[in-house]
Amino acid sequence: MPETFWTVRWPDGAEERLYSPSSIVAEIFEPGQSYPVPDFLSRARDALQQASDRVERKYGFACSSAMDQLGRIEARVATLDQAGQVDCLDISQ
């Protein structure tokens, strides 16, 4: 269950490196792809919940870091133009 980081460019041009405790993000996001803000949020929720679930299956407790990252994503998305696009720039382990 390798830690995975992915870098996105928000609709306002800011770039951010995001964290997941699992490589599941590489199955849900693709570098070079753009996602409408609502779709990005839905995918991020799915990816980070699955990542937390994988941690729970392996260690017996959910991953608070995954849920913290999701909370930061949700807070950031709340400030964005919902008609914008989020670009996935990179995914690395």
PDB file of N, CA, C and O in Angstrom:
ATOM      1  N   MET A   1       0.853  -1.165   0.000  1.00  0.00           N
ATOM      2  CA  MET A   1       0.000   0.000   0.000  1.00  0.00           C
ATOM      3  C   MET A   1       0.906   1.237   0.000  1.00  0.00           C
ATOM      4  O   MET A   1       1.056   1.900   1.026  1.00  0.00           O
ATOM      5  N   PRO A   2       1.496   1.538  -1.133  1.00  0.00           N
ATOM      6  CA  PRO A   2       2.448   2.662  -1.155  1.00  0.00           C
ATOM      7  C   PRO A   2       1.765   4.025  -1.056  1.00  0.00           C
ATOM      8  O   PRO A   2       0.755   4.293  -1.708  1.00  0.00           O
ATOM      9  N   GLU A   3       2.359   4.875  -0.214  1.00  0.00           N
ATOM     10  CA  GLU A   3       1.896   6.256  -0.167  1.00  0.00           C
ATOM     11  C   GLU A   3       2.018   6.840  -1.563  1.00  0.00           C
ATOM     12  O   GLU A   3       2.979   6.568  -2.283  1.00  0.00           O
ATOM     13  N   THR A   4       1.051   7.632  -1.929  1.00  0.00           N
ATOM     14  CA  THR A   4       1.032   8.219  -3.263  1.00  0.00           C
ATOM     15  C   THR A   4       0.739   9.707  -3.144  1.00  0.00           C
ATOM     16  O   THR A   4      -0.082  10.133  -2.331  1.00  0.00           O
ATOM     17  N   PHE A   5       1.418  10.476  -3.961  1.00  0.00           N
ATOM     18  CA  PHE A   5       1.191  11.915  -4.024  1.00  0.00           C
ATOM     19  C   PHE A   5       0.721  12.245  -5.420  1.00  0.00           C
ATOM     20  O   PHE A   5       1.179  11.647  -6.394  1.00  0.00           O
ATOM     21  N   TRP A   6      -0.204  13.207  -5.524  1.00  0.00           N
ATOM     22  CA  TRP A   6      -0.598  13.659  -6.839  1.00  0.00           C
ATOM     23  C   TRP A   6      -0.683  15.173  -6.822  1.00  0.00           C
ATOM     24  O   TRP A   6      -1.122  15.791  -5.853  1.00  0.00           O
ATOM     25  N   THR A   7      -0.252  15.735  -7.919  1.00  0.00           N
ATOM     26  CA  THR A   7      -0.203  17.189  -8.034  1.00  0.00           C
ATOM     27  C   THR A   7      -1.305  17.644  -8.968  1.00  0.00           C
ATOM     28  O   THR A   7      -1.488  17.104 -10.059  1.00  0.00           O
ATOM     29  N   VAL A   8      -2.041  18.658  -8.511  1.00  0.00           N
ATOM     30  CA  VAL A   8      -3.138  19.199  -9.315  1.00  0.00           C
ATOM     31  C   VAL A   8      -2.929  20.698  -9.526  1.00  0.00           C
ATOM     32  O   VAL A   8      -2.230  21.363  -8.761  1.00  0.00           O
ATOM     33  N   ARG A   9      -3.543  21.196 -10.562  1.00  0.00           N
ATOM     34  CA  ARG A   9      -3.628  22.639 -10.792  1.00  0.00           C
ATOM     35  C   ARG A   9      -5.090  23.008 -10.674  1.00  0.00           C
ATOM     36  O   ARG A   9      -5.930  22.531 -11.437  1.00  0.00           O
ATOM     37  N   TRP A  10      -5.390  23.874  -9.697  1.00  0.00           N
ATOM     38  CA  TRP A  10      -6.753  24.328  -9.473  1.00  0.00           C
ATOM     39  C   TRP A  10      -7.158  25.330 -10.545  1.00  0.00           C
ATOM     40  O   TRP A  10      -6.292  25.876 -11.229  1.00  0.00           O
ATOM     41  N   PRO A  11      -8.439  25.581 -10.707  1.00  0.00           N
ATOM     42  CA  PRO A  11      -8.905  26.517 -11.744  1.00  0.00           C
ATOM     43  C   PRO A  11      -8.305  27.922 -11.641  1.00  0.00           C
ATOM     44  O   PRO A  11      -8.252  28.648 -12.634  1.00  0.00           O
ATOM     45  N   ASP A  12      -7.852  28.307 -10.444  1.00  0.00           N
ATOM     46  CA  ASP A  12      -7.248  29.635 -10.288  1.00  0.00           C
ATOM     47  C   ASP A  12      -5.761  29.650 -10.631  1.00  0.00           C
ATOM     48  O   ASP A  12      -5.100  30.679 -10.493  1.00  0.00           O
ATOM     49  N   GLY A  13      -5.231  28.497 -11.083  1.00  0.00           N
ATOM     50  CA  GLY A  13      -3.834  28.403 -11.502  1.00  0.00           C
ATOM     51  C   GLY A  13      -2.886  27.922 -10.425  1.00  0.00           C
ATOM     52  O   GLY A  13      -1.739  27.591 -10.729  1.00  0.00           O
ATOM     53  N   ALA A  14      -3.323  27.871  -9.179  1.00  0.00           N
ATOM     54  CA  ALA A  14      -2.471  27.395  -8.093  1.00  0.00           C
ATOM     55  C   ALA A  14      -2.265  25.884  -8.224  1.00  0.00           C
ATOM     56  O   ALA A  14      -3.183  25.148  -8.588  1.00  0.00           O
ATOM     57  N   GLU A  15      -1.049  25.440  -7.921  1.00  0.00           N
ATOM     58  CA  GLU A  15      -0.750  24.013  -7.927  1.00  0.00           C
ATOM     59  C   GLU A  15      -0.617  23.529  -6.489  1.00  0.00           C
ATOM     60  O   GLU A  15      -0.152  24.256  -5.611  1.00  0.00           O
ATOM     61  N   GLU A  16      -1.039  22.275  -6.266  1.00  0.00           N
ATOM     62  CA  GLU A  16      -0.982  21.707  -4.922  1.00  0.00           C
ATOM     63  C   GLU A  16      -0.640  20.231  -5.007  1.00  0.00           C
ATOM     64  O   GLU A  16      -1.134  19.516  -5.878  1.00  0.00           O
ATOM     65  N   ARG A  17       0.205  19.787  -4.101  1.00  0.00           N
ATOM     66  CA  ARG A  17       0.562  18.374  -3.994  1.00  0.00           C
ATOM     67  C   ARG A  17      -0.359  17.750  -2.953  1.00  0.00           C
ATOM     68  O   ARG A  17      -0.419  18.214  -1.814  1.00  0.00           O
ATOM     69  N   LEU A  18      -1.073  16.702  -3.340  1.00  0.00           N
ATOM     70  CA  LEU A  18      -2.045  16.033  -2.495  1.00  0.00           C
ATOM     71  C   LEU A  18      -1.514  14.665  -2.080  1.00  0.00           C
ATOM     72  O   LEU A  18      -0.651  14.097  -2.749  1.00  0.00           O
ATOM     73  N   TYR A  19      -2.033  14.143  -0.974  1.00  0.00           N
ATOM     74  CA  TYR A  19      -1.555  12.890  -0.385  1.00  0.00           C
ATOM     75  C   TYR A  19      -2.637  11.824  -0.353  1.00  0.00           C
ATOM     76  O   TYR A  19      -3.814  12.114  -0.140  1.00  0.00           O
ATOM     77  N   SER A  20      -2.217  10.588  -0.568  1.00  0.00           N
ATOM     78  CA  SER A  20      -3.067   9.427  -0.349  1.00  0.00           C
ATOM     79  C   SER A  20      -2.209   8.324   0.259  1.00  0.00           C
ATOM     80  O   SER A  20      -1.064   8.140  -0.155  1.00  0.00           O
ATOM     81  N   PRO A  21      -2.742   7.581   1.238  1.00  0.00           N
ATOM     82  CA  PRO A  21      -1.973   6.473   1.810  1.00  0.00           C
ATOM     83  C   PRO A  21      -1.939   5.246   0.897  1.00  0.00           C
ATOM     84  O   PRO A  21      -1.326   4.235   1.241  1.00  0.00           O
ATOM     85  N   SER A  22      -2.583   5.327  -0.242  1.00  0.00           N
ATOM     86  CA  SER A  22      -2.701   4.184  -1.149  1.00  0.00           C
ATOM     87  C   SER A  22      -2.559   4.648  -2.598  1.00  0.00           C
ATOM     88  O   SER A  22      -2.825   5.805  -2.925  1.00  0.00           O
ATOM     89  N   SER A  23      -2.144   3.744  -3.439  1.00  0.00           N
ATOM     90  CA  SER A  23      -1.998   4.052  -4.863  1.00  0.00           C
ATOM     91  C   SER A  23      -3.329   4.065  -5.612  1.00  0.00           C
ATOM     92  O   SER A  23      -3.341   4.208  -6.835  1.00  0.00           O
ATOM     93  N   ILE A  24      -4.439   3.920  -4.909  1.00  0.00           N
ATOM     94  CA  ILE A  24      -5.755   3.915  -5.559  1.00  0.00           C
ATOM     95  C   ILE A  24      -5.964   5.167  -6.410  1.00  0.00           C
ATOM     96  O   ILE A  24      -6.691   5.124  -7.402  1.00  0.00           O
ATOM     97  N   VAL A  25      -5.334   6.279  -6.033  1.00  0.00           N
ATOM     98  CA  VAL A  25      -5.523   7.515  -6.807  1.00  0.00           C
ATOM     99  C   VAL A  25      -5.083   7.334  -8.258  1.00  0.00           C
ATOM    100  O   VAL A  25      -5.631   7.971  -9.157  1.00  0.00           O
ATOM    101  N   ALA A  26      -4.098   6.471  -8.488  1.00  0.00           N
ATOM    102  CA  ALA A  26      -3.623   6.229  -9.857  1.00  0.00           C
ATOM    103  C   ALA A  26      -4.641   5.464 -10.696  1.00  0.00           C
ATOM    104  O   ALA A  26      -4.539   5.434 -11.923  1.00  0.00           O
ATOM    105  N   GLU A  27      -5.622   4.845 -10.039  1.00  0.00           N
ATOM    106  CA  GLU A  27      -6.689   4.157 -10.761  1.00  0.00           C
ATOM    107  C   GLU A  27      -7.861   5.089 -11.051  1.00  0.00           C
ATOM    108  O   GLU A  27      -8.701   4.793 -11.901  1.00  0.00           O
ATOM    109  N   ILE A  28      -7.916   6.219 -10.342  1.00  0.00           N
ATOM    110  CA  ILE A  28      -9.057   7.122 -10.441  1.00  0.00           C
ATOM    111  C   ILE A  28      -8.710   8.413 -11.180  1.00  0.00           C
ATOM    112  O   ILE A  28      -9.564   9.014 -11.831  1.00  0.00           O
ATOM    113  N   PHE A  29      -7.448   8.833 -11.072  1.00  0.00           N
ATOM    114  CA  PHE A  29      -6.973  10.038 -11.768  1.00  0.00           C
ATOM    115  C   PHE A  29      -5.887   9.660 -12.749  1.00  0.00           C
ATOM    116  O   PHE A  29      -5.193   8.659 -12.572  1.00  0.00           O
ATOM    117  N   GLU A  30      -5.744  10.470 -13.786  1.00  0.00           N
ATOM    118  CA  GLU A  30      -4.730  10.225 -14.802  1.00  0.00           C
ATOM    119  C   GLU A  30      -3.974  11.517 -15.070  1.00  0.00           C
ATOM    120  O   GLU A  30      -4.583  12.546 -15.365  1.00  0.00           O
ATOM    121  N   PRO A  31      -2.631  11.467 -14.969  1.00  0.00           N
ATOM    122  CA  PRO A  31      -1.851  12.668 -15.293  1.00  0.00           C
ATOM    123  C   PRO A  31      -2.164  13.146 -16.709  1.00  0.00           C
ATOM    124  O   PRO A  31      -2.296  12.351 -17.639  1.00  0.00           O
ATOM    125  N   GLY A  32      -2.276  14.459 -16.843  1.00  0.00           N
ATOM    126  CA  GLY A  32      -2.581  15.044 -18.144  1.00  0.00           C
ATOM    127  C   GLY A  32      -4.072  15.231 -18.385  1.00  0.00           C
ATOM    128  O   GLY A  32      -4.469  15.861 -19.366  1.00  0.00           O
ATOM    129  N   GLN A  33      -4.897  14.690 -17.501  1.00  0.00           N
ATOM    130  CA  GLN A  33      -6.348  14.820 -17.657  1.00  0.00           C
ATOM    131  C   GLN A  33      -6.864  16.000 -16.836  1.00  0.00           C
ATOM    132  O   GLN A  33      -6.300  16.350 -15.800  1.00  0.00           O
ATOM    133  N   SER A  34      -7.929  16.592 -17.314  1.00  0.00           N
ATOM    134  CA  SER A  34      -8.628  17.657 -16.593  1.00  0.00           C
ATOM    135  C   SER A  34      -9.999  17.146 -16.185  1.00  0.00           C
ATOM    136  O   SER A  34     -10.639  16.383 -16.909  1.00  0.00           O
ATOM    137  N   TYR A  35     -10.436  17.584 -15.007  1.00  0.00           N
ATOM    138  CA  TYR A  35     -11.717  17.126 -14.465  1.00  0.00           C
ATOM    139  C   TYR A  35     -12.543  18.339 -14.054  1.00  0.00           C
ATOM    140  O   TYR A  35     -12.023  19.231 -13.384  1.00  0.00           O
ATOM    141  N   PRO A  36     -13.808  18.395 -14.436  1.00  0.00           N
ATOM    142  CA  PRO A  36     -14.667  19.459 -13.914  1.00  0.00           C
ATOM    143  C   PRO A  36     -14.633  19.405 -12.383  1.00  0.00           C
ATOM    144  O   PRO A  36     -14.547  18.325 -11.800  1.00  0.00           O
ATOM    145  N   VAL A  37     -14.699  20.558 -11.744  1.00  0.00           N
ATOM    146  CA  VAL A  37     -14.577  20.634 -10.283  1.00  0.00           C
ATOM    147  C   VAL A  37     -15.482  19.620  -9.572  1.00  0.00           C
ATOM    148  O   VAL A  37     -14.986  18.891  -8.712  1.00  0.00           O
ATOM    149  N   PRO A  38     -16.782  19.535  -9.883  1.00  0.00           N
ATOM    150  CA  PRO A  38     -17.625  18.553  -9.168  1.00  0.00           C
ATOM    151  C   PRO A  38     -17.172  17.103  -9.384  1.00  0.00           C
ATOM    152  O   PRO A  38     -17.235  16.292  -8.460  1.00  0.00           O
ATOM    153  N   ASP A  39     -16.718  16.775 -10.597  1.00  0.00           N
ATOM    154  CA  ASP A  39     -16.229  15.426 -10.879  1.00  0.00           C
ATOM    155  C   ASP A  39     -14.937  15.165 -10.110  1.00  0.00           C
ATOM    156  O   ASP A  39     -14.756  14.084  -9.550  1.00  0.00           O
ATOM    157  N   PHE A  40     -14.040  16.150 -10.079  1.00  0.00           N
ATOM    158  CA  PHE A  40     -12.803  16.004  -9.325  1.00  0.00           C
ATOM    159  C   PHE A  40     -13.107  15.715  -7.862  1.00  0.00           C
ATOM    160  O   PHE A  40     -12.513  14.812  -7.272  1.00  0.00           O
ATOM    161  N   LEU A  41     -14.016  16.465  -7.277  1.00  0.00           N
ATOM    162  CA  LEU A  41     -14.360  16.267  -5.869  1.00  0.00           C
ATOM    163  C   LEU A  41     -14.945  14.876  -5.642  1.00  0.00           C
ATOM    164  O   LEU A  41     -14.591  14.209  -4.670  1.00  0.00           O
ATOM    165  N   SER A  42     -15.822  14.440  -6.512  1.00  0.00           N
ATOM    166  CA  SER A  42     -16.412  13.108  -6.390  1.00  0.00           C
ATOM    167  C   SER A  42     -15.333  12.028  -6.469  1.00  0.00           C
ATOM    168  O   SER A  42     -15.332  11.087  -5.676  1.00  0.00           O
ATOM    169  N   ARG A  43     -14.420  12.167  -7.425  1.00  0.00           N
ATOM    170  CA  ARG A  43     -13.328  11.199  -7.575  1.00  0.00           C
ATOM    171  C   ARG A  43     -12.405  11.221  -6.354  1.00  0.00           C
ATOM    172  O   ARG A  43     -11.971  10.169  -5.883  1.00  0.00           O
ATOM    173  N   ALA A  44     -12.106  12.415  -5.843  1.00  0.00           N
ATOM    174  CA  ALA A  44     -11.233  12.530  -4.675  1.00  0.00           C
ATOM    175  C   ALA A  44     -11.888  11.866  -3.459  1.00  0.00           C
ATOM    176  O   ALA A  44     -11.224  11.154  -2.705  1.00  0.00           O
ATOM    177  N   ARG A  45     -13.170  12.096  -3.274  1.00  0.00           N
ATOM    178  CA  ARG A  45     -13.884  11.453  -2.165  1.00  0.00           C
ATOM    179  C   ARG A  45     -13.798   9.936  -2.280  1.00  0.00           C
ATOM    180  O   ARG A  45     -13.520   9.244  -1.300  1.00  0.00           O
ATOM    181  N   ASP A  46     -14.037   9.429  -3.482  1.00  0.00           N
ATOM    182  CA  ASP A  46     -13.987   7.989  -3.718  1.00  0.00           C
ATOM    183  C   ASP A  46     -12.581   7.455  -3.461  1.00  0.00           C
ATOM    184  O   ASP A  46     -12.413   6.462  -2.753  1.00  0.00           O
ATOM    185  N   ALA A  47     -11.577   8.108  -4.033  1.00  0.00           N
ATOM    186  CA  ALA A  47     -10.197   7.642  -3.894  1.00  0.00           C
ATOM    187  C   ALA A  47      -9.751   7.628  -2.440  1.00  0.00           C
ATOM    188  O   ALA A  47      -9.186   6.640  -1.970  1.00  0.00           O
ATOM    189  N   LEU A  48     -10.000   8.710  -1.733  1.00  0.00           N
ATOM    190  CA  LEU A  48      -9.514   8.800  -0.359  1.00  0.00           C
ATOM    191  C   LEU A  48     -10.309   7.910   0.593  1.00  0.00           C
ATOM    192  O   LEU A  48      -9.757   7.419   1.578  1.00  0.00           O
ATOM    193  N   GLN A  49     -11.582   7.698   0.319  1.00  0.00           N
ATOM    194  CA  GLN A  49     -12.346   6.746   1.137  1.00  0.00           C
ATOM    195  C   GLN A  49     -11.832   5.329   0.906  1.00  0.00           C
ATOM    196  O   GLN A  49     -11.650   4.568   1.856  1.00  0.00           O
ATOM    197  N   GLN A  50     -11.599   4.978  -0.352  1.00  0.00           N
ATOM    198  CA  GLN A  50     -11.054   3.644  -0.639  1.00  0.00           C
ATOM    199  C   GLN A  50      -9.674   3.476  -0.009  1.00  0.00           C
ATOM    200  O   GLN A  50      -9.353   2.409   0.515  1.00  0.00           O
ATOM    201  N   ALA A  51      -8.861   4.526  -0.062  1.00  0.00           N
ATOM    202  CA  ALA A  51      -7.530   4.461   0.541  1.00  0.00           C
ATOM    203  C   ALA A  51      -7.639   4.243   2.045  1.00  0.00           C
ATOM    204  O   ALA A  51      -6.934   3.405   2.607  1.00  0.00           O
ATOM    205  N   SER A  52      -8.511   4.988   2.690  1.00  0.00           N
ATOM    206  CA  SER A  52      -8.711   4.834   4.134  1.00  0.00           C
ATOM    207  C   SER A  52      -9.233   3.431   4.469  1.00  0.00           C
ATOM    208  O   SER A  52      -8.818   2.825   5.457  1.00  0.00           O
ATOM    209  N   ASP A  53     -10.136   2.930   3.646  1.00  0.00           N
ATOM    210  CA  ASP A  53     -10.670   1.579   3.854  1.00  0.00           C
ATOM    211  C   ASP A  53      -9.570   0.523   3.730  1.00  0.00           C
ATOM    212  O   ASP A  53      -9.552  -0.455   4.477  1.00  0.00           O
ATOM    213  N   ARG A  54      -8.655   0.730   2.781  1.00  0.00           N
ATOM    214  CA  ARG A  54      -7.544  -0.220   2.626  1.00  0.00           C
ATOM    215  C   ARG A  54      -6.666  -0.222   3.873  1.00  0.00           C
ATOM    216  O   ARG A  54      -6.237  -1.278   4.338  1.00  0.00           O
ATOM    217  N   VAL A  55      -6.406   0.960   4.407  1.00  0.00           N
ATOM    218  CA  VAL A  55      -5.620   1.057   5.639  1.00  0.00           C
ATOM    219  C   VAL A  55      -6.346   0.336   6.774  1.00  0.00           C
ATOM    220  O   VAL A  55      -5.731  -0.401   7.545  1.00  0.00           O
ATOM    221  N   GLU A  56      -7.646   0.552   6.867  1.00  0.00           N
ATOM    222  CA  GLU A  56      -8.420  -0.085   7.931  1.00  0.00           C
ATOM    223  C   GLU A  56      -8.376  -1.612   7.818  1.00  0.00           C
ATOM    224  O   GLU A  56      -8.236  -2.309   8.823  1.00  0.00           O
ATOM    225  N   ARG A  57      -8.496  -2.125   6.597  1.00  0.00           N
ATOM    226  CA  ARG A  57      -8.437  -3.589   6.418  1.00  0.00           C
ATOM    227  C   ARG A  57      -7.068  -4.137   6.847  1.00  0.00           C
ATOM    228  O   ARG A  57      -6.973  -5.223   7.418  1.00  0.00           O
ATOM    229  N   LYS A  58      -6.027  -3.377   6.564  1.00  0.00           N
ATOM    230  CA  LYS A  58      -4.678  -3.857   6.860  1.00  0.00           C
ATOM    231  C   LYS A  58      -4.284  -3.652   8.323  1.00  0.00           C
ATOM    232  O   LYS A  58      -3.670  -4.532   8.926  1.00  0.00           O
ATOM    233  N   TYR A  59      -4.632  -2.499   8.898  1.00  0.00           N
ATOM    234  CA  TYR A  59      -4.148  -2.152  10.230  1.00  0.00           C
ATOM    235  C   TYR A  59      -5.228  -2.105  11.313  1.00  0.00           C
ATOM    236  O   TYR A  59      -4.913  -1.996  12.498  1.00  0.00           O
ATOM    237  N   GLY A  60      -6.496  -2.187  10.911  1.00  0.00           N
ATOM    238  CA  GLY A  60      -7.565  -2.205  11.887  1.00  0.00           C
ATOM    239  C   GLY A  60      -8.098  -0.839  12.283  1.00  0.00           C
ATOM    240  O   GLY A  60      -8.936  -0.742  13.179  1.00  0.00           O
ATOM    241  N   PHE A  61      -7.630   0.211  11.635  1.00  0.00           N
ATOM    242  CA  PHE A  61      -8.145   1.559  11.900  1.00  0.00           C
ATOM    243  C   PHE A  61      -8.100   2.376  10.616  1.00  0.00           C
ATOM    244  O   PHE A  61      -7.233   2.181   9.764  1.00  0.00           O
ATOM    245  N   ALA A  62      -9.053   3.292  10.499  1.00  0.00           N
ATOM    246  CA  ALA A  62      -9.138   4.140   9.302  1.00  0.00           C
ATOM    247  C   ALA A  62      -7.954   5.100   9.265  1.00  0.00           C
ATOM    248  O   ALA A  62      -7.308   5.337  10.286  1.00  0.00           O
ATOM    249  N   CYS A  63      -7.678   5.639   8.112  1.00  0.00           N
ATOM    250  CA  CYS A  63      -6.550   6.552   7.932  1.00  0.00           C
ATOM    251  C   CYS A  63      -6.998   8.000   8.112  1.00  0.00           C
ATOM    252  O   CYS A  63      -7.671   8.563   7.248  1.00  0.00           O
ATOM    253  N   SER A  64      -6.622   8.589   9.227  1.00  0.00           N
ATOM    254  CA  SER A  64      -7.002   9.980   9.475  1.00  0.00           C
ATOM    255  C   SER A  64      -6.316  10.935   8.498  1.00  0.00           C
ATOM    256  O   SER A  64      -6.863  11.995   8.193  1.00  0.00           O
ATOM    257  N   SER A  65      -5.141  10.582   8.008  1.00  0.00           N
ATOM    258  CA  SER A  65      -4.453  11.446   7.042  1.00  0.00           C
ATOM    259  C   SER A  65      -5.228  11.543   5.734  1.00  0.00           C
ATOM    260  O   SER A  65      -5.282  12.609   5.120  1.00  0.00           O
ATOM    261  N   ALA A  66      -5.825  10.444   5.310  1.00  0.00           N
ATOM    262  CA  ALA A  66      -6.635  10.470   4.087  1.00  0.00           C
ATOM    263  C   ALA A  66      -7.857  11.357   4.289  1.00  0.00           C
ATOM    264  O   ALA A  66      -8.217  12.139   3.409  1.00  0.00           O
ATOM    265  N   MET A  67      -8.491  11.232   5.443  1.00  0.00           N
ATOM    266  CA  MET A  67      -9.679  12.040   5.711  1.00  0.00           C
ATOM    267  C   MET A  67      -9.323  13.517   5.910  1.00  0.00           C
ATOM    268  O   MET A  67     -10.104  14.396   5.544  1.00  0.00           O
ATOM    269  N   ASP A  68      -8.146  13.792   6.490  1.00  0.00           N
ATOM    270  CA  ASP A  68      -7.684  15.180   6.608  1.00  0.00           C
ATOM    271  C   ASP A  68      -7.454  15.780   5.229  1.00  0.00           C
ATOM    272  O   ASP A  68      -7.830  16.923   4.969  1.00  0.00           O
ATOM    273  N   GLN A  69      -6.828  14.992   4.336  1.00  0.00           N
ATOM    274  CA  GLN A  69      -6.592  15.488   2.978  1.00  0.00           C
ATOM    275  C   GLN A  69      -7.916  15.754   2.281  1.00  0.00           C
ATOM    276  O   GLN A  69      -8.060  16.765   1.593  1.00  0.00           O
ATOM    277  N   LEU A  70      -8.870  14.876   2.445  1.00  0.00           N
ATOM    278  CA  LEU A  70     -10.179  15.080   1.836  1.00  0.00           C
ATOM    279  C   LEU A  70     -10.815  16.361   2.373  1.00  0.00           C
ATOM    280  O   LEU A  70     -11.403  17.125   1.607  1.00  0.00           O
ATOM    281  N   GLY A  71     -10.707  16.598   3.646  1.00  0.00           N
ATOM    282  CA  GLY A  71     -11.251  17.822   4.227  1.00  0.00           C
ATOM    283  C   GLY A  71     -10.623  19.066   3.622  1.00  0.00           C
ATOM    284  O   GLY A  71     -11.317  20.050   3.368  1.00  0.00           O
ATOM    285  N   ARG A  72      -9.312  19.031   3.387  1.00  0.00           N
ATOM    286  CA  ARG A  72      -8.638  20.180   2.756  1.00  0.00           C
ATOM    287  C   ARG A  72      -9.096  20.354   1.311  1.00  0.00           C
ATOM    288  O   ARG A  72      -9.265  21.480   0.842  1.00  0.00           O
ATOM    289  N   ILE A  73      -9.295  19.239   0.604  1.00  0.00           N
ATOM    290  CA  ILE A  73      -9.787  19.316  -0.770  1.00  0.00           C
ATOM    291  C   ILE A  73     -11.193  19.909  -0.777  1.00  0.00           C
ATOM    292  O   ILE A  73     -11.487  20.794  -1.581  1.00  0.00           O
ATOM    293  N   GLU A  74     -12.051  19.437   0.101  1.00  0.00           N
ATOM    294  CA  GLU A  74     -13.425  19.947   0.148  1.00  0.00           C
ATOM    295  C   GLU A  74     -13.447  21.443   0.465  1.00  0.00           C
ATOM    296  O   GLU A  74     -14.233  22.190  -0.118  1.00  0.00           O
ATOM    297  N   ALA A  75     -12.594  21.878   1.382  1.00  0.00           N
ATOM    298  CA  ALA A  75     -12.531  23.302   1.717  1.00  0.00           C
ATOM    299  C   ALA A  75     -12.044  24.121   0.528  1.00  0.00           C
ATOM    300  O   ALA A  75     -12.562  25.207   0.268  1.00  0.00           O
ATOM    301  N   ARG A  76     -11.057  23.610  -0.191  1.00  0.00           N
ATOM    302  CA  ARG A  76     -10.522  24.319  -1.367  1.00  0.00           C
ATOM    303  C   ARG A  76     -11.575  24.393  -2.459  1.00  0.00           C
ATOM    304  O   ARG A  76     -11.774  25.451  -3.056  1.00  0.00           O
ATOM    305  N   VAL A  77     -12.249  23.287  -2.726  1.00  0.00           N
ATOM    306  CA  VAL A  77     -13.272  23.238  -3.771  1.00  0.00           C
ATOM    307  C   VAL A  77     -14.413  24.212  -3.464  1.00  0.00           C
ATOM    308  O   VAL A  77     -15.000  24.787  -4.381  1.00  0.00           O
ATOM    309  N   ALA A  78     -14.723  24.396  -2.202  1.00  0.00           N
ATOM    310  CA  ALA A  78     -15.809  25.304  -1.821  1.00  0.00           C
ATOM    311  C   ALA A  78     -15.521  26.747  -2.230  1.00  0.00           C
ATOM    312  O   ALA A  78     -16.440  27.558  -2.337  1.00  0.00           O
ATOM    313  N   THR A  79     -14.250  27.068  -2.459  1.00  0.00           N
ATOM    314  CA  THR A  79     -13.870  28.435  -2.842  1.00  0.00           C
ATOM    315  C   THR A  79     -13.772  28.620  -4.354  1.00  0.00           C
ATOM    316  O   THR A  79     -13.536  29.731  -4.828  1.00  0.00           O
ATOM    317  N   LEU A  80     -13.950  27.547  -5.109  1.00  0.00           N
ATOM    318  CA  LEU A  80     -13.706  27.581  -6.556  1.00  0.00           C
ATOM    319  C   LEU A  80     -14.971  27.796  -7.368  1.00  0.00           C
ATOM    320  O   LEU A  80     -16.084  27.531  -6.914  1.00  0.00           O
ATOM    321  N   ASP A  81     -14.765  28.288  -8.590  1.00  0.00           N
ATOM    322  CA  ASP A  81     -15.821  28.345  -9.594  1.00  0.00           C
ATOM    323  C   ASP A  81     -16.137  26.903  -9.982  1.00  0.00           C
ATOM    324  O   ASP A  81     -15.278  26.202 -10.516  1.00  0.00           O
ATOM    325  N   GLN A  82     -17.358  26.462  -9.718  1.00  0.00           N
ATOM    326  CA  GLN A  82     -17.743  25.068  -9.960  1.00  0.00           C
ATOM    327  C   GLN A  82     -17.748  24.701 -11.443  1.00  0.00           C
ATOM    328  O   GLN A  82     -17.821  23.523 -11.790  1.00  0.00           O
ATOM    329  N   ALA A  83     -17.672  25.699 -12.312  1.00  0.00           N
ATOM    330  CA  ALA A  83     -17.606  25.437 -13.748  1.00  0.00           C
ATOM    331  C   ALA A  83     -16.169  25.243 -14.223  1.00  0.00           C
ATOM    332  O   ALA A  83     -15.935  24.955 -15.397  1.00  0.00           O
ATOM    333  N   GLY A  84     -15.198  25.401 -13.306  1.00  0.00           N
ATOM    334  CA  GLY A  84     -13.787  25.277 -13.676  1.00  0.00           C
ATOM    335  C   GLY A  84     -13.337  23.835 -13.818  1.00  0.00           C
ATOM    336  O   GLY A  84     -14.106  22.895 -13.618  1.00  0.00           O
ATOM    337  N   GLN A  85     -12.067  23.692 -14.168  1.00  0.00           N
ATOM    338  CA  GLN A  85     -11.442  22.387 -14.356  1.00  0.00           C
ATOM    339  C   GLN A  85     -10.258  22.250 -13.403  1.00  0.00           C
ATOM    340  O   GLN A  85      -9.551  23.220 -13.131  1.00  0.00           O
ATOM    341  N   VAL A  86     -10.054  21.043 -12.904  1.00  0.00           N
ATOM    342  CA  VAL A  86      -8.878  20.723 -12.103  1.00  0.00           C
ATOM    343  C   VAL A  86      -8.008  19.817 -12.966  1.00  0.00           C
ATOM    344  O   VAL A  86      -8.465  18.781 -13.449  1.00  0.00           O
ATOM    345  N   ASP A  87      -6.755  20.214 -13.156  1.00  0.00           N
ATOM    346  CA  ASP A  87      -5.810  19.439 -13.971  1.00  0.00           C
ATOM    347  C   ASP A  87      -4.991  18.526 -13.073  1.00  0.00           C
ATOM    348  O   ASP A  87      -4.425  18.974 -12.076  1.00  0.00           O
ATOM    349  N   CYS A  88      -4.927  17.255 -13.423  1.00  0.00           N
ATOM    350  CA  CYS A  88      -4.034  16.314 -12.740  1.00  0.00           C
ATOM    351  C   CYS A  88      -2.700  16.391 -13.464  1.00  0.00           C
ATOM    352  O   CYS A  88      -2.605  16.023 -14.635  1.00  0.00           O
ATOM    353  N   LEU A  89      -1.681  16.860 -12.782  1.00  0.00           N
ATOM    354  CA  LEU A  89      -0.376  17.059 -13.412  1.00  0.00           C
ATOM    355  C   LEU A  89       0.549  15.866 -13.265  1.00  0.00           C
ATOM    356  O   LEU A  89       1.301  15.542 -14.184  1.00  0.00           O
ATOM    357  N   ASP A  90       0.495  15.205 -12.101  1.00  0.00           N
ATOM    358  CA  ASP A  90       1.480  14.158 -11.830  1.00  0.00           C
ATOM    359  C   ASP A  90       0.954  13.250 -10.726  1.00  0.00           C
ATOM    360  O   ASP A  90       0.214  13.685  -9.844  1.00  0.00           O
ATOM    361  N   ILE A  91       1.352  11.976 -10.792  1.00  0.00           N
ATOM    362  CA  ILE A  91       1.078  11.033  -9.719  1.00  0.00           C
ATOM    363  C   ILE A  91       2.385  10.288  -9.462  1.00  0.00           C
ATOM    364  O   ILE A  91       2.995   9.757 -10.390  1.00  0.00           O
ATOM    365  N   SER A  92       2.814  10.250  -8.187  1.00  0.00           N
ATOM    366  CA  SER A  92       4.079   9.585  -7.879  1.00  0.00           C
ATOM    367  C   SER A  92       3.974   8.830  -6.563  1.00  0.00           C
ATOM    368  O   SER A  92       3.174   9.168  -5.691  1.00  0.00           O
ATOM    369  N   GLN A  93       4.808   7.794  -6.443  1.00  0.00           N
ATOM    370  CA  GLN A  93       4.840   6.991  -5.221  1.00  0.00           C
ATOM    371  C   GLN A  93       6.169   7.170  -4.539  1.00  0.00           C
ATOM    372  O   GLN A  93       6.407   6.579  -3.486  1.00  0.00           O
TER     373      GLN A  93
END
